[in-house]
Amino acid sequence: MARLSNANCLETWETNPTVTNENATVVNRTQDGVIVRVEHPYSYTEVPANTDDTDQNVTVSSYADGASRARYLVRRNDIRRVSGDVIRPC
């Protein structure tokens, strides 16, 4: 969740379950290790932006709530992300 913590456009962010729960499932076992599918919840609110809507100033804020999905290769002494969502809030 480093992308969320380093995003200067976010007002708030968290990784607590909201619309989905944390989940990890072994989907394959190979000689190289175990492939694990991971689902992790996140949510964030972007820093409000002022927009000029005709005669009045309107404050617009965006909120996202979802889950990232990724696959990891888990070995005895190593864990490597092999695929998954890329979260780009800004």
N, C-alpha and C positions, 0 to 999 in steps of 0.2 A: 504494500500500500504506500510505497515511497512516492509514487506519482501523486497521490492525494496530499500527503504531508508537504510536498515540495511545491504544490500548485498555489501561486500567489493570487489566483483569481477566485479562490474559494473562501467563503466566509466561515463555513463549518464543514466537517466531514467526520464520519465514523464507520466502523465495521461491525456494528451490532446487527443481529438479525432483525429484519423488518418484514420484507415481503417473501423472504426465503431463509432457510436455515443453513448453517455450515454443513457440508456433506463431503465425505471422501469415500470413494469406492475403488477397490482393486478391479481393473478391467482386463488385465493380461499379465501373465507370468512368462518370462523368457529367461534364457541363459544370462542375459545382461542384467536382469533385475525385474522389478515389479512396476507395471504402469498403473498409476493411481490417478483417477479423475477427481478433481477437487472443485467444489463450488463454494465461494465465499461471498457473503453479503457485504454491501457497502451503500452508503448514501452520502450526498453532499449538497450544499447550497452555495451557489455562486455569489460573489460579491455583487450587491445591487448596482445596477447601472441606471443613470438618469437619462431619459430620452425626452426629446421635445415633441410632444403630441399636440400639434396646433397651438393653442393658447396656454396650455398648462404643462407643467413638468410632471412626468410620470416616472415612478421608480419601478424598475422591472427586475425581478429576481428569479433565478431558475433553480429547480430542485430536482435531483436525480436519485432514484432508489432502485437498486437492482442487485445483481450478483455477477461476479467474474467467474469464468470457467476456464480451467487449465488442466493439462495433463503433465504428470511428473514421472520421471524414471527414478525409482528408488533403489539404491544399491546398498550394500553393507556399510560402506563408509562415505556415501555420496548421494546427494539428491540433486537432480537436474530438471529444470522446466523444459519440456520438449515442445509444447504448443499451448495456445490459449489466448484469451481476450487481452487486448491492450486498452487500458482505461486512460483516456485523454480528456480530462475535464475542461481544459483551456485551449 
